[in-house]
Amino acid sequence: MKIHISGGRVVDPASGLDEQCDLFIAAGRIAGLSTAPDGYVADRTIDARGRIVCPGLIDLSARLREPGYEYRATLESELAAAVAGGVTTLACPPDTDPPLDEPGLVEMLKYRARSLNFANVLPVGALTLGLAGARITEMGELSEAGCVAFGQGVVPVADTAVLLRAMEYAATFDYAVWLQPLEAFLVRGGVAHDGEVATRLGLAGIPTLAETLALDSLLSLARATGVRLHVCRVSSGAGLDRIEAARAAGVKVTCDVAVHHLMLSDENIAHFDPNCHLVPPLRSLADRDALRQGLADGRITALCSDHTPVDDDAKQLPFAEAEAGASALELLLPLALLWGAELGLSLCQTLARVSCDPGRVLGAGVGHLSVGAAADLCIFDPHESWLVCRDTLVSQGKNTPYLGQTLTGRVCHTLRAGQVVFERQDR
């Protein structure tokens, strides 16, 4: 289908383009910017006046809950939520049930995702069998099945000898290793940042040291092996300082931050809201501000949703007993816009952290609007406000700290490979 997107403000962070112009799509790809190709006749025209046309968002962490946790969410419900939030490409962690540790599971997941025809799904394979941290997986076979990287989700590898062997193997074949810095014994039993708020509330704390000790180990192993390391969900200023020092020393390391850690702090758990029970925990205001600035100046590579839908039975419990995680696929864009506005960033700078920058981490050739590129697009109204409530969230997971709040910036259309996969019907 040939689609003409008319009159929108086209923002492409990869090239720096930010101007009002038309965009022309044919055969699933961008066929022209400003000027239509010779003989071009559109099958459909989308009026984008007053709206932003940008690359489809790229999310480096979205749990789709299949296989194994379909009672919390389904592949269909979460991919529908992704495109409702303007996300056209997402990476899913390996901590499913069973974990993504063998090729058949990966192939099944990708087949199911293709058949639904929503967003591109890029699985992160398990680094160790069963995520048990004892034996490394057949990374070559998993890579052939479609895995873009290898990680452990939120399950740390306590045995550094296993981790060393895994990194050595990954480095040999230039596979990326994505790991969350969690020191297993310091995390155990904790539910909140180890600070004044947790002490006042009587909650078991997780110290910043749980992140920095794990980072020291991961970065040392990455330096020794030469592996491409991506640090998932940095949560503290001290952790960010370590990553920056390692990068300056030549370690091939990138990192991301979850959108909730960019906007919230441990002060938000003061009313025992179980939707604020996250891994890693929300940390201090100083940490939050360091993360906000680190993302703005590029020391943090990308912003992700860390989307983790949890069923009501597991969330509507006392804070310490509730399952960790927050739903965020549909909030990634408006919260990114809010962060960018509060720090005085340009729209190009803001959108880069959820498009071309995570695209470079994936190495998948996505996240830009150049002629010939796949037509993965997000069209949104930057001024439309909407109420975050159970009825306005497409995701089966309604567990978000933003329930009842009004956010600004709403997706109108999402296109993947030149097809309209989401169109808001209430306009």
RAUR-V580290 format. One record per pair of residues at least 24 apart in sequence whose ideal C-beta (glycine too) atoms are under 10 Angstrom apart, sorted by the first residue. I is the first residue (numbers start at 1). J is the second residue. Records with the same first field share a line. If there is no record, write none. Layout:
I->J ; J
This chain:
1->25 ; 26 ; 27 ; 28 ; 42 ; 43 ; 44 ; 418 ; 419 ; 420
2->26 ; 27 ; 31 ; 36 ; 37 ; 40 ; 41 ; 42 ; 43 ; 44 ; 45 ; 418
3->31 ; 42 ; 43 ; 44 ; 45 ; 46 ; 375 ; 377 ; 413 ; 415 ; 418 ; 419 ; 420
4->31 ; 32 ; 36 ; 40 ; 41 ; 42 ; 43 ; 44 ; 45 ; 46 ; 47 ; 48
5->30 ; 42 ; 44 ; 45 ; 46 ; 47 ; 48 ; 51 ; 53 ; 375 ; 377 ; 379 ; 413 ; 415
6->42 ; 45 ; 46 ; 47 ; 48 ; 49 ; 53
7->45 ; 46 ; 47 ; 48 ; 49 ; 50 ; 51 ; 53
8->46 ; 47 ; 48 ; 49 ; 50 ; 51 ; 52 ; 53 ; 54 ; 377 ; 379 ; 380 ; 412 ; 413
9->48 ; 49 ; 50 ; 51 ; 52 ; 53 ; 54 ; 347 ; 382
10->34 ; 48 ; 52 ; 53 ; 54 ; 369 ; 377 ; 379
11->52 ; 53 ; 54 ; 55 ; 346 ; 347 ; 348 ; 350 ; 351 ; 352 ; 355 ; 369 ; 378 ; 382
12->53 ; 54 ; 55 ; 348 ; 351 ; 352 ; 355 ; 356 ; 367 ; 368 ; 369 ; 370 ; 373
13->54 ; 55 ; 346 ; 347 ; 348 ; 349 ; 350 ; 351 ; 352 ; 353 ; 354 ; 355 ; 356 ; 357 ; 359 ; 367 ; 368 ; 369
14->55 ; 348 ; 351 ; 352 ; 355 ; 356 ; 357 ; 359 ; 360 ; 366 ; 367 ; 368 ; 369 ; 370 ; 373
15->348 ; 356 ; 368 ; 369 ; 370
16->346 ; 348 ; 352
17->54 ; 348 ; 368 ; 369 ; 370
18->52 ; 54 ; 346 ; 347 ; 348 ; 351
20->48 ; 49 ; 53
21->53
22->48 ; 53
23->48 ; 53 ; 369 ; 371 ; 375 ; 377 ; 379 ; 415
24->371 ; 375
25->374 ; 375 ; 377 ; 415 ; 417 ; 418 ; 419
26->375 ; 418
27->375 ; 417 ; 418
28->374 ; 375 ; 376 ; 415 ; 416 ; 417 ; 418 ; 419
29->370 ; 371 ; 372 ; 373 ; 374 ; 375 ; 376 ; 417 ; 418
30->368 ; 369 ; 370 ; 371 ; 372 ; 373 ; 374 ; 375 ; 376 ; 377 ; 418
31->371 ; 372 ; 375 ; 418
32->371
33->369 ; 370 ; 371
37->371
44->420
46->377 ; 379 ; 412 ; 413 ; 415 ; 420 ; 423
47->379 ; 412
48->377 ; 379 ; 380 ; 381 ; 412 ; 413
50->381 ; 382 ; 383 ; 384 ; 412
51->378 ; 379 ; 380 ; 381 ; 382 ; 383 ; 384 ; 410 ; 411 ; 412 ; 413
52->86 ; 333 ; 337 ; 347 ; 351 ; 378 ; 379 ; 380 ; 381 ; 382 ; 383 ; 409 ; 411 ; 412
53->369 ; 377 ; 378 ; 379 ; 380 ; 412 ; 413 ; 415
54->86 ; 333 ; 347 ; 348 ; 350 ; 351 ; 352 ; 354 ; 355 ; 367 ; 369 ; 377 ; 378 ; 379 ; 380
55->86 ; 88 ; 89 ; 351 ; 352 ; 354 ; 355 ; 356 ; 359 ; 366 ; 367 ; 368 ; 369 ; 370 ; 373 ; 374 ; 375 ; 376 ; 377 ; 378
56->82 ; 83 ; 86 ; 87 ; 88 ; 89 ; 90 ; 119 ; 120 ; 354 ; 355 ; 359 ; 366 ; 367 ; 369 ; 374 ; 375 ; 376 ; 377 ; 378 ; 379 ; 414 ; 415 ; 416 ; 417 ; 421
57->82 ; 83 ; 85 ; 86 ; 87 ; 88 ; 89 ; 90 ; 119 ; 303 ; 304 ; 305 ; 329 ; 332 ; 333 ; 336 ; 351 ; 353 ; 354 ; 355 ; 358 ; 367 ; 376 ; 378 ; 380 ; 411 ; 414
58->87 ; 88 ; 89 ; 90 ; 91 ; 119 ; 120 ; 122 ; 302 ; 303 ; 304 ; 332 ; 353 ; 354 ; 355 ; 356 ; 357 ; 358 ; 359 ; 360 ; 361 ; 362 ; 364 ; 366 ; 367 ; 376
59->85 ; 86 ; 87 ; 88 ; 89 ; 90 ; 91 ; 92 ; 119 ; 122 ; 256 ; 259 ; 302 ; 303 ; 304 ; 305 ; 306 ; 307 ; 328 ; 329 ; 332 ; 354 ; 358
60->89 ; 90 ; 91 ; 92 ; 93 ; 122 ; 124 ; 149 ; 178 ; 230 ; 232 ; 233 ; 254 ; 256 ; 258 ; 301 ; 302 ; 303 ; 304 ; 305 ; 306 ; 354 ; 357 ; 358 ; 359 ; 361 ; 362
61->90 ; 91 ; 92 ; 93 ; 124 ; 151 ; 153 ; 178 ; 180 ; 232 ; 233 ; 256 ; 258 ; 302 ; 304 ; 305 ; 306 ; 307 ; 308 ; 328 ; 358
62->87 ; 90 ; 91 ; 92 ; 93 ; 119 ; 121 ; 304 ; 305 ; 306 ; 307 ; 308 ; 309 ; 327 ; 328 ; 329 ; 332 ; 395
63->90 ; 92 ; 93 ; 95 ; 96 ; 153 ; 305 ; 306 ; 307 ; 308 ; 309 ; 310 ; 325 ; 327 ; 329 ; 397
64->90 ; 92 ; 93 ; 96 ; 109 ; 112 ; 113 ; 119 ; 121 ; 123 ; 307 ; 309 ; 329
65->92 ; 96 ; 97 ; 307 ; 308 ; 309 ; 310 ; 311 ; 396 ; 397
66->92 ; 96 ; 97 ; 105 ; 108 ; 109 ; 112 ; 113
67->96 ; 97 ; 98 ; 99 ; 100 ; 105 ; 108 ; 109 ; 112
68->95 ; 96 ; 97 ; 98 ; 99 ; 105
69->95 ; 96 ; 97 ; 309 ; 310 ; 311
70->97 ; 396
71->311 ; 313 ; 314 ; 396
72->308 ; 309 ; 310 ; 311 ; 312 ; 313 ; 314 ; 315 ; 323 ; 325 ; 396 ; 397 ; 399
73->307 ; 308 ; 309 ; 310 ; 311 ; 327 ; 395 ; 396 ; 397
74->112 ; 116 ; 309 ; 396
75->109 ; 112 ; 113 ; 115 ; 116 ; 118 ; 121
76->112 ; 113 ; 115 ; 116 ; 118 ; 396
77->309 ; 394 ; 395 ; 396 ; 397
78->116 ; 118 ; 119 ; 121 ; 307 ; 309 ; 327 ; 329 ; 394 ; 395 ; 396 ; 397
79->112 ; 113 ; 116 ; 117 ; 118 ; 119 ; 120 ; 121 ; 329 ; 394 ; 395 ; 421
80->116 ; 118 ; 119 ; 329 ; 330 ; 394 ; 395 ; 396 ; 421 ; 422
81->118 ; 119 ; 305 ; 307 ; 309 ; 327 ; 328 ; 329 ; 330 ; 393 ; 394 ; 395 ; 396 ; 397 ; 422
82->118 ; 119 ; 120 ; 121 ; 305 ; 307 ; 329 ; 330 ; 332 ; 394 ; 395 ; 414 ; 416 ; 421 ; 422
83->117 ; 118 ; 119 ; 329 ; 330 ; 378 ; 394 ; 411 ; 413 ; 414 ; 415 ; 416 ; 420 ; 421 ; 422 ; 423
84->118 ; 329 ; 330 ; 392 ; 393 ; 394 ; 395 ; 410 ; 411 ; 414 ; 421 ; 422 ; 423 ; 424
85->119 ; 305 ; 307 ; 328 ; 329 ; 330 ; 331 ; 332 ; 333 ; 334 ; 378 ; 380 ; 393 ; 394 ; 395 ; 410 ; 411 ; 414 ; 422
86->119 ; 329 ; 330 ; 332 ; 333 ; 334 ; 354 ; 355 ; 377 ; 378 ; 379 ; 380 ; 409 ; 410 ; 411 ; 412 ; 413 ; 414 ; 415 ; 422
87->118 ; 119 ; 120 ; 305 ; 307 ; 329 ; 330 ; 332 ; 333 ; 354 ; 376 ; 378 ; 411 ; 414 ; 416 ; 422
88->118 ; 119 ; 120 ; 355 ; 366 ; 367 ; 374 ; 375 ; 376 ; 377 ; 378 ; 414 ; 415 ; 416 ; 417 ; 421 ; 422
89->119 ; 120 ; 121 ; 122 ; 355 ; 358 ; 359 ; 362 ; 364 ; 366 ; 367 ; 374 ; 376 ; 416
90->118 ; 119 ; 120 ; 121 ; 122 ; 123 ; 304 ; 305 ; 307 ; 329 ; 332 ; 358 ; 362
91->120 ; 121 ; 122 ; 123 ; 124 ; 147 ; 148 ; 149 ; 151 ; 178 ; 230 ; 232 ; 304 ; 358 ; 361 ; 362 ; 364
92->121 ; 122 ; 123 ; 124 ; 153 ; 307
93->123 ; 124 ; 125 ; 126 ; 131 ; 149 ; 151 ; 152 ; 153 ; 154 ; 155 ; 178 ; 180 ; 232 ; 306 ; 307 ; 308
94->123 ; 124 ; 125 ; 126 ; 127 ; 128 ; 131 ; 137 ; 142 ; 147 ; 149 ; 150 ; 151 ; 152 ; 153 ; 155 ; 178
95->124 ; 126 ; 131 ; 151 ; 152 ; 153 ; 154 ; 155 ; 308
96->123 ; 126 ; 131 ; 153
98->126 ; 130 ; 131
99->125 ; 126 ; 127 ; 128 ; 129 ; 130 ; 131 ; 132 ; 137 ; 152 ; 153 ; 155
100->124 ; 125 ; 126 ; 131 ; 137 ; 142 ; 145 ; 146 ; 147 ; 150 ; 151 ; 153
101->125 ; 126 ; 127 ; 128 ; 129 ; 130 ; 131 ; 132 ; 135 ; 136 ; 137 ; 138 ; 142 ; 150
102->126 ; 129 ; 137 ; 138 ; 141 ; 142 ; 145
103->137 ; 138 ; 140 ; 141 ; 142 ; 143 ; 144 ; 145 ; 146 ; 147
104->141 ; 145
105->142 ; 145
106->141 ; 142 ; 143 ; 144 ; 145 ; 146 ; 147
107->144 ; 145 ; 146
108->145
109->145 ; 146
110->145 ; 146 ; 147
111->146
113->146
116->421
117->416 ; 417 ; 419 ; 421
118->414 ; 416 ; 421 ; 422
119->329 ; 376 ; 414 ; 416 ; 421 ; 422
120->362 ; 364 ; 366 ; 374 ; 376 ; 416 ; 417
121->146
122->146 ; 147 ; 148 ; 149 ; 362 ; 364 ; 366
123->147 ; 148 ; 149
124->148 ; 149 ; 150 ; 151 ; 152 ; 153 ; 176 ; 177 ; 178 ; 230 ; 232
125->149 ; 150 ; 151 ; 175 ; 178
126->150 ; 151 ; 152 ; 153 ; 155
127->151 ; 152 ; 153 ; 155 ; 157 ; 162 ; 163 ; 166 ; 167 ; 169 ; 170 ; 175 ; 177 ; 178 ; 179
128->152 ; 155 ; 157 ; 159 ; 162 ; 163 ; 165 ; 166
130->155
131->155 ; 156 ; 157
132->157 ; 159 ; 162
133->157 ; 158 ; 159 ; 162 ; 163 ; 166 ; 184
134->158 ; 159 ; 162
135->162 ; 165 ; 166
136->162 ; 163 ; 165 ; 166 ; 167 ; 168 ; 169 ; 170
137->166 ; 169
139->166 ; 169 ; 170 ; 172 ; 173 ; 175 ; 177
140->169 ; 173 ; 175
142->175
143->170 ; 173 ; 174 ; 175
147->175 ; 176
148->175 ; 176 ; 178 ; 361 ; 362 ; 363 ; 364
149->175 ; 176 ; 177 ; 178 ; 179 ; 228 ; 230 ; 232 ; 361 ; 362 ; 363
150->175 ; 176 ; 177 ; 178 ; 179 ; 227
151->176 ; 177 ; 178 ; 179 ; 180 ; 230 ; 232
152->177 ; 178 ; 179 ; 180 ; 182 ; 232
153->178 ; 179 ; 180 ; 232 ; 279
154->180 ; 182 ; 187 ; 232 ; 233 ; 279 ; 280 ; 306 ; 308 ; 324 ; 325
155->180 ; 182 ; 184
156->180 ; 181 ; 182 ; 183 ; 184 ; 185 ; 186 ; 187 ; 188 ; 210 ; 214 ; 217 ; 218
157->182 ; 184 ; 214 ; 217 ; 218
158->183 ; 184 ; 185
159->184
160->217 ; 218 ; 220 ; 221
163->217 ; 218 ; 221 ; 225
164->217 ; 220 ; 221 ; 224 ; 225
165->225
166->221 ; 225 ; 227
167->218 ; 221 ; 222 ; 224 ; 225 ; 226 ; 227 ; 228 ; 229
168->221 ; 224 ; 225 ; 226 ; 227
169->225 ; 227
170->225 ; 226 ; 227 ; 228 ; 229
171->222 ; 224 ; 225 ; 226 ; 227 ; 228 ; 229 ; 252
172->225 ; 226 ; 227
174->226 ; 227 ; 228 ; 363
175->227 ; 228
176->227 ; 228 ; 229 ; 230 ; 252 ; 254 ; 361 ; 362 ; 363
177->218 ; 221 ; 222 ; 225 ; 227 ; 228 ; 229 ; 230 ; 231
178->228 ; 229 ; 230 ; 231 ; 232 ; 254 ; 255 ; 256 ; 361
179->214 ; 215 ; 217 ; 218 ; 221 ; 222 ; 229 ; 230 ; 231 ; 232 ; 233
180->211 ; 214 ; 218 ; 230 ; 231 ; 232 ; 233 ; 234 ; 235 ; 279 ; 280 ; 306
181->210 ; 211 ; 212 ; 213 ; 214 ; 215 ; 216 ; 217 ; 218 ; 219 ; 231 ; 232 ; 233 ; 234 ; 235 ; 236 ; 239 ; 242 ; 243 ; 255 ; 280
182->206 ; 210 ; 211 ; 213 ; 214 ; 215 ; 232 ; 233 ; 235 ; 279 ; 280
183->207 ; 209 ; 210 ; 211 ; 212 ; 213 ; 214 ; 215 ; 216 ; 217
184->210 ; 214
185->210 ; 213
186->210 ; 211 ; 212 ; 213 ; 214
187->211 ; 214 ; 279 ; 280 ; 281
189->320
190->279 ; 280 ; 281 ; 320
191->269 ; 274 ; 277 ; 278 ; 279 ; 281 ; 318 ; 319 ; 320 ; 321 ; 322 ; 324
192->266 ; 269 ; 276 ; 277 ; 278 ; 281 ; 282 ; 283 ; 319 ; 320
193->235 ; 236 ; 265 ; 266 ; 267 ; 269 ; 278 ; 280 ; 281 ; 282 ; 283 ; 284 ; 287
194->266 ; 281 ; 283 ; 284
195->265 ; 266 ; 267 ; 281 ; 283 ; 284 ; 285 ; 287
196->266 ; 267 ; 284
197->265 ; 266 ; 267 ; 268 ; 269 ; 270 ; 282 ; 284
198->266 ; 269 ; 281
200->270
201->266 ; 269 ; 270 ; 271 ; 272 ; 319 ; 320
202->320
203->266 ; 269 ; 272 ; 277 ; 281 ; 319 ; 320
204->320
205->266 ; 281
206->235 ; 279 ; 280 ; 281 ; 283
207->236 ; 281
208->235 ; 236 ; 237 ; 238 ; 239 ; 280 ; 281 ; 283 ; 284 ; 287
209->236 ; 238
210->235 ; 236 ; 239 ; 280 ; 281
211->235 ; 236 ; 238 ; 239 ; 240 ; 242 ; 280 ; 281 ; 283 ; 287
212->236 ; 238 ; 239 ; 241 ; 242
214->239 ; 242
215->239 ; 240 ; 241 ; 242 ; 243 ; 246 ; 253 ; 255
216->242 ; 246
218->242 ; 243 ; 246 ; 251 ; 253
219->243 ; 245 ; 246 ; 247 ; 249 ; 251 ; 253
220->246 ; 251
221->251
222->246 ; 251 ; 252 ; 253
223->249 ; 250 ; 251 ; 252 ; 253
224->251
225->252
226->250 ; 251 ; 252
227->251 ; 252 ; 253
228->252 ; 253 ; 254 ; 361 ; 363
229->253 ; 254 ; 255
230->254 ; 255 ; 256 ; 301 ; 302 ; 361 ; 362
231->255 ; 256 ; 257 ; 300 ; 301
232->256 ; 257 ; 258 ; 280 ; 304 ; 306
233->257 ; 258 ; 260 ; 261 ; 278 ; 279 ; 280 ; 304 ; 306
234->258 ; 261 ; 280 ; 287 ; 290 ; 291 ; 294 ; 295 ; 299 ; 300 ; 301
235->261 ; 278 ; 279 ; 280 ; 281 ; 282 ; 283 ; 287 ; 288 ; 291
236->261 ; 280 ; 283 ; 284 ; 286 ; 287 ; 288 ; 290 ; 291
237->283 ; 284 ; 286 ; 287 ; 288 ; 289 ; 290 ; 291 ; 293 ; 294
238->283 ; 286 ; 287 ; 290
239->280 ; 283 ; 287 ; 290 ; 291 ; 294
240->287 ; 290 ; 291 ; 293 ; 294 ; 295 ; 299 ; 300
241->290 ; 294 ; 299
243->294 ; 299 ; 300 ; 301
244->294 ; 299 ; 300
247->299
253->301
254->300 ; 301 ; 302 ; 357 ; 358 ; 360 ; 361
255->294 ; 295 ; 299 ; 300 ; 301 ; 302 ; 361
256->295 ; 300 ; 301 ; 302 ; 303 ; 304 ; 306 ; 353 ; 357 ; 358 ; 361
257->288 ; 291 ; 292 ; 294 ; 295 ; 300 ; 301 ; 302 ; 303 ; 304 ; 306 ; 353
258->282 ; 291 ; 303 ; 304 ; 305 ; 306 ; 307 ; 308 ; 326 ; 328 ; 332
259->295 ; 303 ; 304 ; 305 ; 306 ; 307 ; 326 ; 328 ; 329 ; 331 ; 332 ; 333 ; 334 ; 335 ; 336 ; 338 ; 339 ; 353 ; 354
260->288 ; 305 ; 306 ; 326 ; 328 ; 331 ; 335 ; 400 ; 401 ; 402
261->287 ; 288 ; 291 ; 292 ; 295 ; 303 ; 306
262->288 ; 289 ; 291 ; 292 ; 294 ; 295 ; 300 ; 303 ; 335 ; 336 ; 338 ; 339 ; 353
263->288 ; 291 ; 292 ; 331 ; 335 ; 336 ; 338 ; 339 ; 342 ; 401 ; 402
264->288 ; 326 ; 335 ; 401 ; 402
265->289 ; 291
268->401
269->319 ; 401
271->319
272->318 ; 319 ; 320 ; 322
273->315 ; 319 ; 322 ; 401 ; 403
274->310 ; 314 ; 315 ; 316 ; 317 ; 318 ; 319 ; 320 ; 321 ; 322 ; 323 ; 324 ; 325 ; 326 ; 399 ; 401
275->310 ; 315 ; 316 ; 319 ; 322 ; 325 ; 326 ; 327 ; 398 ; 399 ; 400 ; 401 ; 402 ; 403
276->319 ; 322 ; 324 ; 326 ; 400 ; 401
277->310 ; 315 ; 317 ; 318 ; 319 ; 320 ; 321 ; 322 ; 323 ; 324 ; 325 ; 326 ; 399 ; 401
278->306 ; 308 ; 324 ; 325 ; 326 ; 401
279->306 ; 308 ; 323 ; 324 ; 325
280->306 ; 324
281->324
282->401
291->339
292->339 ; 342 ; 343
293->343
295->336 ; 339 ; 340 ; 343 ; 345 ; 349 ; 350 ; 353 ; 357
296->339 ; 340 ; 342 ; 343 ; 344 ; 345 ; 349 ; 350 ; 353
297->343 ; 349
298->349 ; 352 ; 353 ; 357
300->353 ; 357
301->353 ; 357 ; 358 ; 360 ; 361
302->352 ; 353 ; 354 ; 355 ; 356 ; 357 ; 358 ; 359 ; 360 ; 361 ; 362
303->332 ; 335 ; 336 ; 339 ; 340 ; 350 ; 352 ; 353 ; 354 ; 357 ; 358
304->328 ; 332 ; 353 ; 354 ; 358 ; 361
305->329 ; 330 ; 331 ; 332 ; 333 ; 335 ; 336 ; 354
306->332
307->331 ; 332 ; 395 ; 397 ; 400
308->397 ; 399
309->393 ; 395 ; 396 ; 397 ; 398 ; 399 ; 400
310->396 ; 397 ; 398 ; 399
311->396 ; 397 ; 398 ; 399
312->390 ; 397 ; 398 ; 399
314->399
315->397 ; 398 ; 399
316->399
322->399
323->399
324->399
325->397 ; 399 ; 400
326->397 ; 399 ; 400 ; 401 ; 402
327->388 ; 393 ; 394 ; 395 ; 396 ; 397 ; 398 ; 399 ; 400 ; 401 ; 402 ; 403
328->395 ; 397 ; 399 ; 400 ; 401 ; 402
329->393 ; 394 ; 395 ; 397
330->386 ; 388 ; 392 ; 393 ; 394 ; 395 ; 400 ; 402 ; 407 ; 410 ; 411
331->388 ; 393 ; 395 ; 400 ; 401 ; 402 ; 405 ; 407 ; 409
333->378 ; 380 ; 382 ; 407 ; 409 ; 410 ; 411
334->380 ; 382 ; 384 ; 385 ; 386 ; 388 ; 402 ; 406 ; 407 ; 408 ; 409 ; 410 ; 411
335->402 ; 407 ; 409
336->409
337->380 ; 382 ; 407 ; 408 ; 409
338->407 ; 408 ; 409
341->382 ; 408 ; 409
347->382
351->378
354->378
374->415 ; 416 ; 417 ; 418
375->415 ; 416 ; 417 ; 418 ; 419
376->414 ; 415 ; 416 ; 417 ; 418 ; 421
377->413 ; 414 ; 415 ; 416 ; 418 ; 420
378->411 ; 412 ; 413 ; 414 ; 415 ; 416 ; 422
379->411 ; 412 ; 413 ; 414 ; 415 ; 420 ; 422 ; 423 ; 424
380->409 ; 410 ; 411 ; 412 ; 413 ; 414 ; 424
381->408 ; 409 ; 410 ; 411 ; 412 ; 424 ; 427
382->408 ; 409 ; 410
383->408 ; 409 ; 410
384->408 ; 409 ; 410 ; 411 ; 412 ; 424 ; 427
385->409 ; 410
386->410 ; 426
392->426
394->422
